[in-house]
Amino acid sequence: MASAEEEMETPGSSAGARRDEDIALDLMKFVAMTTGYGRTTSSGVGFQGTGAAAKPEEYAGHLLDLYGKCLGAVAGKK
């Protein structure tokens, strides 16, 4: 099994797709933390948008939706 460093250096591997996923994850974290996206309390600064989640499952669902949007935005840059 190849190490993470070897996988990143291998030409023709799926490292590009993994990179997009990493960027999308970082973008999702940034948006969620700075906006309070999906949180039940409004402790974040800035946009206090769409309805807050009442349960942890709903919060996770909001984050997964946000990740999907971020991944689409990152993939659309090409």
Secondary structure, DSSP 8 states (H G I E B T S, - for coil): ---HHHHHHSTTSTHHHHHHHHHHHHHHHHHHHHHTTT-SS--SSS---S---SSHHHHHHHHHHHHHHHHHHHHTT-
